[in-house]
C-alpha cells in the first residue's frame, strides 16, 4: 500500500513538471536562453508574472516581473534569444477573448530601424488601448445619457412639473384651435396645385406650356446678353477714363495738358474782355447796341438808300447818279 502511494506521488510530481514545462515551452526553466526588456504602462490590468509575450500571435517570451514605477506600472519581459525586437516596436496589453487572460502583444516595427539592446536596459514603446472594464464603463455612461434623454422625451409628452401642458398637449391644442384654418389652408393648397397641374396661371403655364418655358429661356438669354453688353460698356468706360487720366484725346488734353489749360484760360479771358467792351456804351459796338439815335440814323439811311435804288431802277444810269447826288447821300 505504501509502495503504491509513493508511486502515485512520484507520478504526480512528474506530471506537474511536464505540465509546467509544456506551459513554458520548455525554455524558461532558466534565463540563460533569454534577454530582458522593459515596458511601462499606465495600468497592467490583469497582466501577471508568467503571462505570454506574443508577436503576430506567436509566443516569444513571458512576463518575468511586474512592479510600480512612480505613477505608472512597469513590467520586465523575458524574450527568447532567437527572436529579435525592433527599436520602434510598440507593446500593447491585449486579452485572449472577452474573459481570457491578458498578454503583451508586440508589432514588428519598421524594418531597418535596428534591434533593441539585450543588456536588460532597453525600454519598449507602449500604447494604451481601452480594456473591457473601460468599455463597459463607457457603455454604462451612454446608458445613463440615454436614460436621461428618454426621461426628457417622456416629460415632453406629458405635463410639465409645474402642471402646465407639455409639448404634445400644446401641439394638440394648437391643432384643435386652428383646425378650421388648417383645413382652409389645405383646401387652398389643393386648389393651387390643381390649377398649376392644369396649366393655369403663370406658374402653371411655365410648368406645362413649352412655349412659356422657351420664352423664359429667351428672356434669360437676353438678360445675359444685356449683362454682357453692360460689362463691355463698363470696360469701355474704364478704358476711356484711363485714356483721359493719361492725357489722351481732347478731354484728356483739356483736363491734364497745362498748355491747353492756359490757352483755354486766355481765350476765356479774351471773350470776357470782348463782352465787357460790348457792354461799354462808349465803344462802337456798344453804341450800336445801346444808342437809340444811332439806330434811328441807320434806319433812316437805309430807307433813303431804298428810295434811291427805286428811283435808279426807273431812270438811266446818269439819272440815277443825279438822283443819288440830289438825295444828299453823295
SEDRENFI-622124 format. One record per residue (C-alpha): residue number from 1; residue in three letters; x, y, z. Coordinates in steps of 0.001 Angstrom, whole numbers, plus 524288, in hexadecimal, padded with zeros to 5 digits. Each point is the difference from the previous one (the first is absolute). Layout:
<sites>
  pos  code      u      v      w
  NUM   ala      X      Y      Z
...
</sites>
This chain:
<sites>
  pos  code      u      v      w
    1   unk  80000  80000  80000
    2   unk  80ACD  80972  80393
    3   unk  80733  7FC68  7F397
    4   unk  7F3EF  8037C  7F7D2
    5   unk  7FE86  80D08  806CB
    6   unk  80E3D  8030D  7FD89
    7   unk  7FEB5  7FC59  7F1AC
    8   unk  7F3F7  8089D  7FE3D
    9   unk  806F6  80B3E  806D7
   10   unk  80BC7  7FEE4  7F6F3
   11   unk  7F735  7FF1B  7F411
   12   unk  7F8B9  80C3F  80491
   13   unk  80CBE  8076F  80199
   14   unk  8042F  7FBE7  7F248
   15   unk  7F2F9  80425  7FA35
   16   unk  800CC  80D2C  806B4
   17   unk  80DBE  801F4  7FAB7
   18   unk  7FBE9  7FC04  7F245
   19   unk  7F45F  80948  8008E
   20   unk  80890  80B31  804BE
   21   unk  809E0  7FDC5  7F520
   22   unk  7F533  7FF03  7F5D0
   23   unk  7F9CF  80CBF  8045F
   24   unk  80D39  806DE  7FFAF
   25   unk  80434  7FA2E  7F2F7
   26   unk  80B3B  7F882  80669
   27   unk  808AA  80C04  7FF85
   28   unk  7FD92  80835  80C23
   29   unk  804FD  7F700  80A85
   30   unk  80BBD  80927  7FFF4
   31   unk  80346  80D34  7FA36
   32   unk  80C10  7FBDB  7F8C3
   33   unk  7F8A9  7FF1F  7F2F6
   34   unk  7F907  80D17  80125
   35   unk  80235  80EBB  8014E
   36   unk  7F848  80A51  80731
   37   unk  7F8F4  80C49  7FB47
   38   unk  7F77D  80970  807A2
   39   unk  7F28A  80586  7FD1B
   40   unk  7F897  80A70  8079C
   41   unk  7F129  801A6  7FFF5
   42   unk  7F622  80857  80727
   43   unk  7F9B0  7F35A  80497
   44   unk  803CE  7F1BC  7FE72
   45   unk  7F1BF  7FBEA  801C1
   46   unk  7FFA1  7F132  80130
   47   unk  80E1C  7FDF9  7FBAB
   48   unk  8076E  7F6F7  80941
   49   unk  80D23  7F97D  80156
   50   unk  80093  7F4FD  7F61C
   51   unk  7F6BC  80686  7F648
   52   unk  80438  7FE06  7F1F2
   53   unk  806D1  809AA  7F717
   54   unk  7FB39  7FE18  7F1FD
   55   unk  803EF  80530  7F2D0
   56   unk  7F64B  7FDC8  7F4F8
   57   unk  7F945  7F64D  8090E
   58   unk  80C4E  7F7F0  80236
   59   unk  80511  7FEB0  80DF6
   60   unk  80DEB  80567  8008F
   61   unk  80157  8021C  80EA5
   62   unk  7F984  801EA  80D1E
   63   unk  7FE2F  80A88  80A42
   64   unk  80ACA  7FE1F  80A05
   65   unk  7FBCC  80A2C  809F7
   66   unk  7F681  80B49  8022F
   67   unk  801D7  80BC3  808D2
   68   unk  7FBC9  80DEF  80277
   69   unk  80895  80A8B  7FA02
   70   unk  7FB80  80D0D  80582
   71   unk  7F28D  802C7  7FA85
   72   unk  80137  7F524  7F5D7
   73   unk  80109  7F13F  80047
   74   unk  80BE1  7F960  7F9FE
   75   unk  80217  7F238  7FB3B
   76   unk  80CA5  7F8E0  7FCFB
   77   unk  7FEBC  7F703  7F43C
   78   unk  80854  7F3EC  7FDE8
   79   unk  801E4  7FDFC  7F14B
   80   unk  805F7  7F3DE  7F9E0
   81   unk  80CD1  80321  7F946
   82   unk  7FC07  7FA8B  7F2C8
   83   unk  7F615  80B17  7FEDD
   84   unk  8043F  80E04  7FD9A
   85   unk  7F802  80C21  802D0
   86   unk  80102  80C70  7F7F0
   87   unk  80326  80CA0  80707
   88   unk  7F335  80642  7FBCC
   89   unk  7F77B  7F448  8036E
   90   unk  7F406  80381  80817
   91   unk  7FB01  7F7D6  80B47
   92   unk  7F19A  7FF72  803A9
   93   unk  7F876  7F83C  80A17
   94   unk  7F62D  7F740  7F91F
   95   unk  7F628  7F5FB  804A8
   96   unk  7FDC1  7F206  7FB8F
   97   unk  7F180  80119  7FD44
   98   unk  7F5FB  80767  8080D
   99   unk  802F3  7F8FE  80CC9
  100   unk  80D79  7FAB1  7FCCF
  101   unk  80CF6  80351  80651
  102   unk  8080D  80BE0  7FC5B
  103   unk  80CC3  7FF55  7F868
  104   unk  809F4  80943  7F9DA
  105   unk  7FE74  801DA  7F147
  106   unk  80B96  8052F  7F824
  107   unk  7FFAC  804F6  7F201
  108   unk  80B82  7FE55  7F6B1
  109   unk  8038B  80E76  7FF64
  110   unk  80720  80599  7F448
  111   unk  809D1  7F775  7F8C3
  112   unk  80D9E  805B4  80096
  113   unk  7FDA3  807A0  80C8A
  114   unk  80943  7F71F  80775
  115   unk  7FE0E  7F6DA  80B92
  116   unk  7FE26  8032E  80E4E
  117   unk  80BA1  7FDD1  808E4
  118   unk  8008C  7F2CF  806C7
  119   unk  80692  804BD  80C6F
  120   unk  7F34A  8017D  80782
  121   unk  7FF86  80EF7  7FF1D
  122   unk  7F7AA  80148  7F3BC
  123   unk  7F285  80615  801A3
  124   unk  7F572  7FD47  7F5FD
  125   unk  7F66D  809DD  7FAD6
  126   unk  7F265  7FD64  80545
  127   unk  7F233  80386  7FC0B
  128   unk  7F406  7FFE3  808B4
  129   unk  7F386  7F9F0  7FAC3
  130   unk  7F2E6  7FFDF  806F3
  131   unk  7FD6B  7F3C2  807CC
  132   unk  7F309  7F95C  8020F
  133   unk  7FD9C  806ED  80CE2
  134   unk  801C6  80D5E  7F9BB
  135   unk  7F74C  7FC1C  7F4B1
  136   unk  7F56A  7FB4D  80931
  137   unk  80148  80C83  807E3
  138   unk  7FE4C  80810  7F3B2
  139   unk  7F46C  7F7B9  7FC03
  140   unk  7FA39  80251  80D71
  141   unk  801EE  80EA2  7FE36
  142   unk  7F94C  7FF46  7F2D1
  143   unk  7F4D8  7F8D2  80688
  144   unk  7FED4  80ACF  80A1B
  145   unk  7FF95  80A60  7F561
  146   unk  7F60E  7F801  7F878
  147   unk  7F793  7FEB7  80C19
  148   unk  800C7  80EAB  80233
  149   unk  7FC08  80273  7F1E8
  150   unk  7F4A3  7F696  80134
  151   unk  7FBAE  806AE  80C89
  152   unk  8001E  80D23  7F911
  153   unk  7F845  7FA67  7F49D
  154   unk  7F64E  7FA21  80987
  155   unk  7FE84  80CF2  80713
  156   unk  7FDFB  806BF  7F2E4
  157   unk  7F4B0  7F6DA  7FCF5
  158   unk  7FA22  801FF  80D67
  159   unk  7FD25  80C01  8081D
  160   unk  80AAA  80886  805A2
  161   unk  80340  7FF03  80E8A
  162   unk  7F91D  80CF2  80274
  163   unk  7F35E  7FAAC  7FA52
  164   unk  800A3  8072E  7F2FF
  165   unk  7FD59  7F81A  7F3A0
  166   unk  80B77  7F929  7F9A4
  167   unk  80476  8008F  7F1E8
  168   unk  7F6A8  7F5DF  7FAA1
  169   unk  7F449  805BA  806FF
  170   unk  8038A  80D98  7FB3E
  171   unk  800D8  7FAEB  7F20D
  172   unk  7F2EF  7F945  80199
  173   unk  7F9D4  80C7A  80526
  174   unk  80615  807CE  7F4E5
  175   unk  7FA72  7F6C4  7F5D7
  176   unk  7F2A5  7FFB4  8068D
  177   unk  7FF0C  80ECE  800FB
  178   unk  80439  80237  7F1EC
  179   unk  7F965  7F46B  7F9A5
  180   unk  7F769  80890  7F764
  181   unk  80B5E  80854  7FB70
  182   unk  80843  7F3F8  7FD55
  183   unk  7F4F2  7F9DF  7F831
  184   unk  7FE4E  80C75  7F821
  185   unk  80E94  800E1  7FD92
  186   unk  800B9  7F1EC  7FB5D
  187   unk  7F435  80256  7F71F
  188   unk  80678  80C0C  7FA20
  189   unk  80C7C  7F870  7FDCE
  190   unk  7F858  7F558  7F918
  191   unk  7F97A  80A12  7F73E
  192   unk  80D03  80658  7FCEC
  193   unk  8066C  7F323  7FC9D
  194   unk  7F45C  7FC4C  7F79E
  195   unk  800E2  80CC1  7F875
  196   unk  80E95  7FE7B  7FE55
  197   unk  7FE45  7F206  7FB48
  198   unk  7F5A4  80469  7F624
  199   unk  808F0  80ABC  7FAC8
  200   unk  7F8CD  80BA7  805A7
  201   unk  80716  80C0D  804B3
  202   unk  80DEF  80427  7FD9A
  203   unk  8061F  7F4B9  8077F
  204   unk  7F6EE  7F617  7F990
  205   unk  80352  804FA  7F25E
  206   unk  80E47  80039  80343
  207   unk  7FF71  7F1C4  8043F
  208   unk  7F69E  7FAAE  7F5B2
  209   unk  80170  8092A  7F446
  210   unk  80CA2  7FDC6  7F871
  211   unk  7FEB7  80D2E  7F939
  212   unk  7FFB8  80714  80D19
  213   unk  80BEF  7F881  80424
  214   unk  806E0  8037F  7F34E
  215   unk  7FC20  80E35  801B3
  216   unk  805C6  7FFC6  80D9E
  217   unk  80C93  7FA4A  7FA95
  218   unk  8003E  80AA4  7F58C
  219   unk  7FDFA  80A65  80A63
  220   unk  80AFD  7FA53  80807
  221   unk  808AA  7FFE6  7F3E5
  222   unk  7FCB1  80E43  7FD57
  223   unk  80324  8035C  80E0C
  224   unk  80D07  7F921  7FE85
  225   unk  8029A  8078D  7F363
  226   unk  7FC58  80CB8  806B5
  227   unk  80906  7FCA4  80B30
  228   unk  80ADC  7FD0F  7F64C
  229   unk  7FDBC  80CEC  7F901
  230   unk  7FFB3  8072A  80CF3
  231   unk  80CBB  7F986  8039D
  232   unk  805C5  8040E  7F2ED
  233   unk  7FAE0  80DD3  801FA
  234   unk  80630  800AD  80D63
  235   unk  80CC7  7FB03  7FA65
  236   unk  7FF85  80A44  7F520
  237   unk  7FCCF  80A75  809FF
  238   unk  80B85  7FBF0  80842
  239   unk  8089B  8007D  7F3DF
  240   unk  7FB29  80DB1  7FCBC
  241   unk  8023F  80480  80DF3
  242   unk  80DA1  7FA4A  7FF92
  243   unk  802C7  80711  7F330
  244   unk  7FAC0  80CB2  8059B
  245   unk  80872  7FE7A  80C1F
  246   unk  80BCA  7FD5A  7F77B
  247   unk  7FD72  80C94  7F84D
  248   unk  7FBA7  7F987  7F345
  249   unk  7F53B  805D0  7F791
  250   unk  7F9AF  80D66  80046
  251   unk  7FA4F  7FE83  80DA5
  252   unk  80C8C  7FA4F  80564
  253   unk  807F4  80AF2  7F9E4
  254   unk  7F651  80A17  804E2
  255   unk  80076  7FAC1  80DE7
  256   unk  80E1D  7FBEF  80188
  257   unk  807D8  807FF  7F5F4
  258   unk  804F9  80C50  806C6
  259   unk  80249  8079B  7F355
  260   unk  7F242  7FD18  7FB19
  261   unk  7FA8A  8042F  80D07
  262   unk  80795  80CDD  7FF2A
  263   unk  7FB38  8026D  7F202
  264   unk  7F211  7FD2F  803FB
  265   unk  8014C  8092E  80B6D
  266   unk  8058D  80A8D  7F702
  267   unk  7F4EF  7FE01  7F630
  268   unk  7F5F7  80143  80AC8
  269   unk  806BB  80C52  8048C
  270   unk  7FF7F  805AB  7F213
  271   unk  7F199  7FCAF  7FED5
  272   unk  7FDB9  80681  80D0D
  273   unk  80725  80C49  7FB33
  274   unk  7F7F6  80043  7F37B
  275   unk  7F327  7FEC0  80726
  276   unk  80460  80AA9  80971
  277   unk  802BE  8091F  7F498
  278   unk  7F30B  7FC80  7F9C1
  279   unk  7F92E  803DA  80C80
  280   unk  80773  80CFB  8003B
  281   unk  7F78A  80B1F  7FAA3
  282   unk  80C2D  8075A  7FB5C
  283   unk  80458  7F555  7F695
  284   unk  7FB53  7FF68  7F1EB
  285   unk  7F8E6  7F320  80168
  286   unk  7FAC5  8042D  80D1E
  287   unk  7FA66  80C91  7FA10
  288   unk  7FA72  7F823  7F4CA
  289   unk  7F8C9  7F77D  809BA
  290   unk  7FC2D  809B3  80A76
  291   unk  7FF27  80D4B  7F8D7
  292   unk  7F23C  801E9  7FABC
  293   unk  80389  80C23  7F7D2
  294   unk  80A66  7F89F  7F8AA
  295   unk  7F68C  7F51C  7FD5C
  296   unk  7F5E7  809DC  7FAB7
  297   unk  80A49  8066D  7F733
  298   unk  803C5  7F2DB  7FA8B
  299   unk  7F1D7  7FCDB  7FD46
  300   unk  7FDD1  80D43  7F966
  301   unk  80C11  7FE19  7F787
  302   unk  7FB4A  7F2A8  7FBF8
  303   unk  7F2B6  80591  7FC27
  304   unk  806A4  80A7D  7F7A5
  305   unk  80824  7F594  7F970
  306   unk  7F3AC  7F872  7FD0C
  307   unk  7F964  80BFE  7F9E7
  308   unk  80C19  80320  7F84F
  309   unk  800E8  7F243  7FAD1
  310   unk  7F1B4  80092  7FC1E
  311   unk  80253  80CAD  7F8B3
  312   unk  80C01  7FA7E  7F977
  313   unk  7F833  7F4A1  7FB2D
  314   unk  7F6C0  8094B  7F8D6
  315   unk  80A8D  808FB  7F9F4
  316   unk  80C51  7FD9E  7F87B
  317   unk  80D7E  7FF42  805CF
  318   unk  80284  80E7E  7FF0F
  319   unk  7F317  80371  805D5
  320   unk  80261  7F66B  80AEB
  321   unk  80CBB  806BE  80352
  322   unk  7F912  80CF9  8002C
  323   unk  7F591  7FAB2  808A7
  324   unk  80A13  7FB15  80987
  325   unk  806B6  80D09  8000E
  326   unk  7F33B  8070C  801AF
  327   unk  7FC2D  7F758  80B24
  328   unk  80B5B  80507  807C5
  329   unk  80691  7F2C0  8015F
  330   unk  80B97  804B2  7F7F8
</sites>
